[in-house]
C-alpha cells in the first residue's frame, strides 16, 4: 500500500495535546484519512468512531480507534 496525504492551509490545525478554538485536530483527521487508505469507508454510526462522516473542531477523541474501527480493519485484513 502507498498513500499520500496533503492538508489544506485554508484551515487552522491543532497538533498539541489539547485543543481550543476553531481548529481541526491534525491527529484526528490524519487517523481518519489513514482509515480510508486502509480501505475503510464512512460509518453510519458515528458515535465514538474515527470513520464517522464528519468531525468538528478540536475533536481529539477521534485520535484513537473505536471498537467499530478496529472491527472494520479486522474484517478487511
Phi and psi restraints in degrees (range 20) as a CNS / XPLOR table:
assign (resid 1 and name C) (resid 2 and name N)
       (resid 2 and name CA) (resid 2 and name C) 1.0 -138.9 20.0 2
assign (resid 2 and name N) (resid 2 and name CA)
       (resid 2 and name C) (resid 3 and name N) 1.0 138.0 20.0 2
assign (resid 2 and name C) (resid 3 and name N)
       (resid 3 and name CA) (resid 3 and name C) 1.0 -151.3 20.0 2
assign (resid 3 and name N) (resid 3 and name CA)
       (resid 3 and name C) (resid 4 and name N) 1.0 147.6 20.0 2
assign (resid 3 and name C) (resid 4 and name N)
       (resid 4 and name CA) (resid 4 and name C) 1.0 -122.1 20.0 2
assign (resid 4 and name N) (resid 4 and name CA)
       (resid 4 and name C) (resid 5 and name N) 1.0 146.3 20.0 2
assign (resid 4 and name C) (resid 5 and name N)
       (resid 5 and name CA) (resid 5 and name C) 1.0 -129.7 20.0 2
assign (resid 5 and name N) (resid 5 and name CA)
       (resid 5 and name C) (resid 6 and name N) 1.0 138.0 20.0 2
assign (resid 5 and name C) (resid 6 and name N)
       (resid 6 and name CA) (resid 6 and name C) 1.0 -128.3 20.0 2
assign (resid 6 and name N) (resid 6 and name CA)
       (resid 6 and name C) (resid 7 and name N) 1.0 141.7 20.0 2
assign (resid 6 and name C) (resid 7 and name N)
       (resid 7 and name CA) (resid 7 and name C) 1.0 -118.8 20.0 2
assign (resid 7 and name N) (resid 7 and name CA)
       (resid 7 and name C) (resid 8 and name N) 1.0 131.6 20.0 2
assign (resid 7 and name C) (resid 8 and name N)
       (resid 8 and name CA) (resid 8 and name C) 1.0 -69.0 20.0 2
assign (resid 8 and name N) (resid 8 and name CA)
       (resid 8 and name C) (resid 9 and name N) 1.0 139.6 20.0 2
assign (resid 8 and name C) (resid 9 and name N)
       (resid 9 and name CA) (resid 9 and name C) 1.0 -83.8 20.0 2
assign (resid 9 and name N) (resid 9 and name CA)
       (resid 9 and name C) (resid 10 and name N) 1.0 -0.3 20.0 2
assign (resid 9 and name C) (resid 10 and name N)
       (resid 10 and name CA) (resid 10 and name C) 1.0 -75.1 20.0 2
assign (resid 10 and name N) (resid 10 and name CA)
       (resid 10 and name C) (resid 11 and name N) 1.0 -13.1 20.0 2
assign (resid 10 and name C) (resid 11 and name N)
       (resid 11 and name CA) (resid 11 and name C) 1.0 -110.2 20.0 2
assign (resid 11 and name N) (resid 11 and name CA)
       (resid 11 and name C) (resid 12 and name N) 1.0 155.3 20.0 2
assign (resid 11 and name C) (resid 12 and name N)
       (resid 12 and name CA) (resid 12 and name C) 1.0 -90.2 20.0 2
assign (resid 12 and name N) (resid 12 and name CA)
       (resid 12 and name C) (resid 13 and name N) 1.0 133.6 20.0 2
assign (resid 12 and name C) (resid 13 and name N)
       (resid 13 and name CA) (resid 13 and name C) 1.0 -117.8 20.0 2
assign (resid 13 and name N) (resid 13 and name CA)
       (resid 13 and name C) (resid 14 and name N) 1.0 147.1 20.0 2
assign (resid 13 and name C) (resid 14 and name N)
       (resid 14 and name CA) (resid 14 and name C) 1.0 -112.7 20.0 2
assign (resid 14 and name N) (resid 14 and name CA)
       (resid 14 and name C) (resid 15 and name N) 1.0 134.9 20.0 2
assign (resid 14 and name C) (resid 15 and name N)
       (resid 15 and name CA) (resid 15 and name C) 1.0 -129.4 20.0 2
assign (resid 15 and name N) (resid 15 and name CA)
       (resid 15 and name C) (resid 16 and name N) 1.0 8.4 20.0 2
assign (resid 15 and name C) (resid 16 and name N)
       (resid 16 and name CA) (resid 16 and name C) 1.0 -83.4 20.0 2
assign (resid 16 and name N) (resid 16 and name CA)
       (resid 16 and name C) (resid 17 and name N) 1.0 172.2 20.0 2
assign (resid 16 and name C) (resid 17 and name N)
       (resid 17 and name CA) (resid 17 and name C) 1.0 -63.7 20.0 2
assign (resid 17 and name N) (resid 17 and name CA)
       (resid 17 and name C) (resid 18 and name N) 1.0 -40.9 20.0 2
assign (resid 17 and name C) (resid 18 and name N)
       (resid 18 and name CA) (resid 18 and name C) 1.0 -113.6 20.0 2
assign (resid 18 and name N) (resid 18 and name CA)
       (resid 18 and name C) (resid 19 and name N) 1.0 165.3 20.0 2
assign (resid 18 and name C) (resid 19 and name N)
       (resid 19 and name CA) (resid 19 and name C) 1.0 -138.8 20.0 2
assign (resid 19 and name N) (resid 19 and name CA)
       (resid 19 and name C) (resid 20 and name N) 1.0 145.4 20.0 2
assign (resid 19 and name C) (resid 20 and name N)
       (resid 20 and name CA) (resid 20 and name C) 1.0 -148.6 20.0 2
assign (resid 20 and name N) (resid 20 and name CA)
       (resid 20 and name C) (resid 21 and name N) 1.0 153.4 20.0 2
assign (resid 20 and name C) (resid 21 and name N)
       (resid 21 and name CA) (resid 21 and name C) 1.0 85.9 20.0 2
assign (resid 21 and name N) (resid 21 and name CA)
       (resid 21 and name C) (resid 22 and name N) 1.0 -170.3 20.0 2
assign (resid 21 and name C) (resid 22 and name N)
       (resid 22 and name CA) (resid 22 and name C) 1.0 -87.4 20.0 2
assign (resid 22 and name N) (resid 22 and name CA)
       (resid 22 and name C) (resid 23 and name N) 1.0 67.5 20.0 2
assign (resid 22 and name C) (resid 23 and name N)
       (resid 23 and name CA) (resid 23 and name C) 1.0 -127.1 20.0 2
assign (resid 23 and name N) (resid 23 and name CA)
       (resid 23 and name C) (resid 24 and name N) 1.0 144.1 20.0 2
assign (resid 23 and name C) (resid 24 and name N)
       (resid 24 and name CA) (resid 24 and name C) 1.0 -88.8 20.0 2
assign (resid 24 and name N) (resid 24 and name CA)
       (resid 24 and name C) (resid 25 and name N) 1.0 140.1 20.0 2
assign (resid 24 and name C) (resid 25 and name N)
       (resid 25 and name CA) (resid 25 and name C) 1.0 -79.3 20.0 2
assign (resid 25 and name N) (resid 25 and name CA)
       (resid 25 and name C) (resid 26 and name N) 1.0 115.5 20.0 2
assign (resid 25 and name C) (resid 26 and name N)
       (resid 26 and name CA) (resid 26 and name C) 1.0 -60.9 20.0 2
assign (resid 26 and name N) (resid 26 and name CA)
       (resid 26 and name C) (resid 27 and name N) 1.0 -41.6 20.0 2
assign (resid 26 and name C) (resid 27 and name N)
       (resid 27 and name CA) (resid 27 and name C) 1.0 -64.6 20.0 2
assign (resid 27 and name N) (resid 27 and name CA)
       (resid 27 and name C) (resid 28 and name N) 1.0 -41.0 20.0 2
assign (resid 27 and name C) (resid 28 and name N)
       (resid 28 and name CA) (resid 28 and name C) 1.0 -66.4 20.0 2
assign (resid 28 and name N) (resid 28 and name CA)
       (resid 28 and name C) (resid 29 and name N) 1.0 -44.2 20.0 2
assign (resid 28 and name C) (resid 29 and name N)
       (resid 29 and name CA) (resid 29 and name C) 1.0 -65.7 20.0 2
assign (resid 29 and name N) (resid 29 and name CA)
       (resid 29 and name C) (resid 30 and name N) 1.0 -41.2 20.0 2
assign (resid 29 and name C) (resid 30 and name N)
       (resid 30 and name CA) (resid 30 and name C) 1.0 -63.2 20.0 2
assign (resid 30 and name N) (resid 30 and name CA)
       (resid 30 and name C) (resid 31 and name N) 1.0 -41.6 20.0 2
assign (resid 30 and name C) (resid 31 and name N)
       (resid 31 and name CA) (resid 31 and name C) 1.0 -61.3 20.0 2
assign (resid 31 and name N) (resid 31 and name CA)
       (resid 31 and name C) (resid 32 and name N) 1.0 -42.8 20.0 2
assign (resid 31 and name C) (resid 32 and name N)
       (resid 32 and name CA) (resid 32 and name C) 1.0 -62.0 20.0 2
assign (resid 32 and name N) (resid 32 and name CA)
       (resid 32 and name C) (resid 33 and name N) 1.0 -48.6 20.0 2
assign (resid 32 and name C) (resid 33 and name N)
       (resid 33 and name CA) (resid 33 and name C) 1.0 -66.2 20.0 2
assign (resid 33 and name N) (resid 33 and name CA)
       (resid 33 and name C) (resid 34 and name N) 1.0 -35.6 20.0 2
assign (resid 33 and name C) (resid 34 and name N)
       (resid 34 and name CA) (resid 34 and name C) 1.0 -64.8 20.0 2
assign (resid 34 and name N) (resid 34 and name CA)
       (resid 34 and name C) (resid 35 and name N) 1.0 -32.4 20.0 2
assign (resid 34 and name C) (resid 35 and name N)
       (resid 35 and name CA) (resid 35 and name C) 1.0 -57.5 20.0 2
assign (resid 35 and name N) (resid 35 and name CA)
       (resid 35 and name C) (resid 36 and name N) 1.0 -42.7 20.0 2
assign (resid 35 and name C) (resid 36 and name N)
       (resid 36 and name CA) (resid 36 and name C) 1.0 -62.8 20.0 2
assign (resid 36 and name N) (resid 36 and name CA)
       (resid 36 and name C) (resid 37 and name N) 1.0 -40.2 20.0 2
assign (resid 36 and name C) (resid 37 and name N)
       (resid 37 and name CA) (resid 37 and name C) 1.0 -60.4 20.0 2
assign (resid 37 and name N) (resid 37 and name CA)
       (resid 37 and name C) (resid 38 and name N) 1.0 -32.5 20.0 2
assign (resid 37 and name C) (resid 38 and name N)
       (resid 38 and name CA) (resid 38 and name C) 1.0 -86.5 20.0 2
assign (resid 38 and name N) (resid 38 and name CA)
       (resid 38 and name C) (resid 39 and name N) 1.0 1.5 20.0 2
assign (resid 38 and name C) (resid 39 and name N)
       (resid 39 and name CA) (resid 39 and name C) 1.0 103.5 20.0 2
assign (resid 39 and name N) (resid 39 and name CA)
       (resid 39 and name C) (resid 40 and name N) 1.0 3.7 20.0 2
assign (resid 39 and name C) (resid 40 and name N)
       (resid 40 and name CA) (resid 40 and name C) 1.0 -83.2 20.0 2
assign (resid 40 and name N) (resid 40 and name CA)
       (resid 40 and name C) (resid 41 and name N) 1.0 142.8 20.0 2
assign (resid 40 and name C) (resid 41 and name N)
       (resid 41 and name CA) (resid 41 and name C) 1.0 -101.9 20.0 2
assign (resid 41 and name N) (resid 41 and name CA)
       (resid 41 and name C) (resid 42 and name N) 1.0 -175.6 20.0 2
assign (resid 41 and name C) (resid 42 and name N)
       (resid 42 and name CA) (resid 42 and name C) 1.0 -72.4 20.0 2
assign (resid 42 and name N) (resid 42 and name CA)
       (resid 42 and name C) (resid 43 and name N) 1.0 148.9 20.0 2
assign (resid 42 and name C) (resid 43 and name N)
       (resid 43 and name CA) (resid 43 and name C) 1.0 -101.9 20.0 2
assign (resid 43 and name N) (resid 43 and name CA)
       (resid 43 and name C) (resid 44 and name N) 1.0 147.3 20.0 2
assign (resid 43 and name C) (resid 44 and name N)
       (resid 44 and name CA) (resid 44 and name C) 1.0 -74.6 20.0 2
assign (resid 44 and name N) (resid 44 and name CA)
       (resid 44 and name C) (resid 45 and name N) 1.0 -29.6 20.0 2
assign (resid 44 and name C) (resid 45 and name N)
       (resid 45 and name CA) (resid 45 and name C) 1.0 -93.4 20.0 2
assign (resid 45 and name N) (resid 45 and name CA)
       (resid 45 and name C) (resid 46 and name N) 1.0 102.9 20.0 2
assign (resid 45 and name C) (resid 46 and name N)
       (resid 46 and name CA) (resid 46 and name C) 1.0 -95.3 20.0 2
assign (resid 46 and name N) (resid 46 and name CA)
       (resid 46 and name C) (resid 47 and name N) 1.0 10.3 20.0 2
assign (resid 46 and name C) (resid 47 and name N)
       (resid 47 and name CA) (resid 47 and name C) 1.0 -75.0 20.0 2
assign (resid 47 and name N) (resid 47 and name CA)
       (resid 47 and name C) (resid 48 and name N) 1.0 104.3 20.0 2
assign (resid 47 and name C) (resid 48 and name N)
       (resid 48 and name CA) (resid 48 and name C) 1.0 71.6 20.0 2
assign (resid 48 and name N) (resid 48 and name CA)
       (resid 48 and name C) (resid 49 and name N) 1.0 18.9 20.0 2
assign (resid 48 and name C) (resid 49 and name N)
       (resid 49 and name CA) (resid 49 and name C) 1.0 -111.4 20.0 2
assign (resid 49 and name N) (resid 49 and name CA)
       (resid 49 and name C) (resid 50 and name N) 1.0 139.4 20.0 2
assign (resid 49 and name C) (resid 50 and name N)
       (resid 50 and name CA) (resid 50 and name C) 1.0 -62.4 20.0 2
assign (resid 50 and name N) (resid 50 and name CA)
       (resid 50 and name C) (resid 51 and name N) 1.0 -35.0 20.0 2
assign (resid 50 and name C) (resid 51 and name N)
       (resid 51 and name CA) (resid 51 and name C) 1.0 -88.5 20.0 2
assign (resid 51 and name N) (resid 51 and name CA)
       (resid 51 and name C) (resid 52 and name N) 1.0 23.7 20.0 2
assign (resid 51 and name C) (resid 52 and name N)
       (resid 52 and name CA) (resid 52 and name C) 1.0 -60.8 20.0 2
assign (resid 52 and name N) (resid 52 and name CA)
       (resid 52 and name C) (resid 53 and name N) 1.0 150.6 20.0 2
assign (resid 52 and name C) (resid 53 and name N)
       (resid 53 and name CA) (resid 53 and name C) 1.0 -64.4 20.0 2
assign (resid 53 and name N) (resid 53 and name CA)
       (resid 53 and name C) (resid 54 and name N) 1.0 -24.1 20.0 2
assign (resid 53 and name C) (resid 54 and name N)
       (resid 54 and name CA) (resid 54 and name C) 1.0 -151.3 20.0 2
assign (resid 54 and name N) (resid 54 and name CA)
       (resid 54 and name C) (resid 55 and name N) 1.0 158.3 20.0 2
assign (resid 54 and name C) (resid 55 and name N)
       (resid 55 and name CA) (resid 55 and name C) 1.0 -133.8 20.0 2
assign (resid 55 and name N) (resid 55 and name CA)
       (resid 55 and name C) (resid 56 and name N) 1.0 161.8 20.0 2
assign (resid 55 and name C) (resid 56 and name N)
       (resid 56 and name CA) (resid 56 and name C) 1.0 -106.0 20.0 2
assign (resid 56 and name N) (resid 56 and name CA)
       (resid 56 and name C) (resid 57 and name N) 1.0 -176.0 20.0 2
assign (resid 56 and name C) (resid 57 and name N)
       (resid 57 and name CA) (resid 57 and name C) 1.0 -61.7 20.0 2
assign (resid 57 and name N) (resid 57 and name CA)
       (resid 57 and name C) (resid 58 and name N) 1.0 142.7 20.0 2
assign (resid 57 and name C) (resid 58 and name N)
       (resid 58 and name CA) (resid 58 and name C) 1.0 53.9 20.0 2
assign (resid 58 and name N) (resid 58 and name CA)
       (resid 58 and name C) (resid 59 and name N) 1.0 38.4 20.0 2
assign (resid 58 and name C) (resid 59 and name N)
       (resid 59 and name CA) (resid 59 and name C) 1.0 -82.9 20.0 2
assign (resid 59 and name N) (resid 59 and name CA)
       (resid 59 and name C) (resid 60 and name N) 1.0 70.3 20.0 2
assign (resid 59 and name C) (resid 60 and name N)
       (resid 60 and name CA) (resid 60 and name C) 1.0 -72.0 20.0 2
assign (resid 60 and name N) (resid 60 and name CA)
       (resid 60 and name C) (resid 61 and name N) 1.0 -17.8 20.0 2
assign (resid 60 and name C) (resid 61 and name N)
       (resid 61 and name CA) (resid 61 and name C) 1.0 -63.7 20.0 2
assign (resid 61 and name N) (resid 61 and name CA)
       (resid 61 and name C) (resid 62 and name N) 1.0 -27.5 20.0 2
assign (resid 61 and name C) (resid 62 and name N)
       (resid 62 and name CA) (resid 62 and name C) 1.0 -81.2 20.0 2
assign (resid 62 and name N) (resid 62 and name CA)
       (resid 62 and name C) (resid 63 and name N) 1.0 10.3 20.0 2
assign (resid 62 and name C) (resid 63 and name N)
       (resid 63 and name CA) (resid 63 and name C) 1.0 -73.5 20.0 2
assign (resid 63 and name N) (resid 63 and name CA)
       (resid 63 and name C) (resid 64 and name N) 1.0 -21.3 20.0 2
assign (resid 63 and name C) (resid 64 and name N)
       (resid 64 and name CA) (resid 64 and name C) 1.0 -116.6 20.0 2
assign (resid 64 and name N) (resid 64 and name CA)
       (resid 64 and name C) (resid 65 and name N) 1.0 135.4 20.0 2
assign (resid 64 and name C) (resid 65 and name N)
       (resid 65 and name CA) (resid 65 and name C) 1.0 -64.0 20.0 2
assign (resid 65 and name N) (resid 65 and name CA)
       (resid 65 and name C) (resid 66 and name N) 1.0 139.4 20.0 2
assign (resid 65 and name C) (resid 66 and name N)
       (resid 66 and name CA) (resid 66 and name C) 1.0 -89.0 20.0 2
assign (resid 66 and name N) (resid 66 and name CA)
       (resid 66 and name C) (resid 67 and name N) 1.0 173.2 20.0 2
assign (resid 66 and name C) (resid 67 and name N)
       (resid 67 and name CA) (resid 67 and name C) 1.0 -58.2 20.0 2
assign (resid 67 and name N) (resid 67 and name CA)
       (resid 67 and name C) (resid 68 and name N) 1.0 -42.2 20.0 2
assign (resid 67 and name C) (resid 68 and name N)
       (resid 68 and name CA) (resid 68 and name C) 1.0 -63.5 20.0 2
assign (resid 68 and name N) (resid 68 and name CA)
       (resid 68 and name C) (resid 69 and name N) 1.0 -35.3 20.0 2
assign (resid 68 and name C) (resid 69 and name N)
       (resid 69 and name CA) (resid 69 and name C) 1.0 -65.1 20.0 2
assign (resid 69 and name N) (resid 69 and name CA)
       (resid 69 and name C) (resid 70 and name N) 1.0 -45.3 20.0 2
assign (resid 69 and name C) (resid 70 and name N)
       (resid 70 and name CA) (resid 70 and name C) 1.0 -63.6 20.0 2
assign (resid 70 and name N) (resid 70 and name CA)
       (resid 70 and name C) (resid 71 and name N) 1.0 -43.5 20.0 2
assign (resid 70 and name C) (resid 71 and name N)
       (resid 71 and name CA) (resid 71 and name C) 1.0 -64.5 20.0 2
assign (resid 71 and name N) (resid 71 and name CA)
       (resid 71 and name C) (resid 72 and name N) 1.0 -36.9 20.0 2
assign (resid 71 and name C) (resid 72 and name N)
       (resid 72 and name CA) (resid 72 and name C) 1.0 -63.6 20.0 2
assign (resid 72 and name N) (resid 72 and name CA)
       (resid 72 and name C) (resid 73 and name N) 1.0 -44.9 20.0 2
assign (resid 72 and name C) (resid 73 and name N)
       (resid 73 and name CA) (resid 73 and name C) 1.0 -62.4 20.0 2
assign (resid 73 and name N) (resid 73 and name CA)
       (resid 73 and name C) (resid 74 and name N) 1.0 -42.7 20.0 2
assign (resid 73 and name C) (resid 74 and name N)
       (resid 74 and name CA) (resid 74 and name C) 1.0 -61.9 20.0 2
assign (resid 74 and name N) (resid 74 and name CA)
       (resid 74 and name C) (resid 75 and name N) 1.0 -36.3 20.0 2
assign (resid 74 and name C) (resid 75 and name N)
       (resid 75 and name CA) (resid 75 and name C) 1.0 -69.4 20.0 2
assign (resid 75 and name N) (resid 75 and name CA)
       (resid 75 and name C) (resid 76 and name N) 1.0 -31.0 20.0 2
assign (resid 75 and name C) (resid 76 and name N)
       (resid 76 and name CA) (resid 76 and name C) 1.0 -80.8 20.0 2
assign (resid 76 and name N) (resid 76 and name CA)
       (resid 76 and name C) (resid 77 and name N) 1.0 -32.3 20.0 2
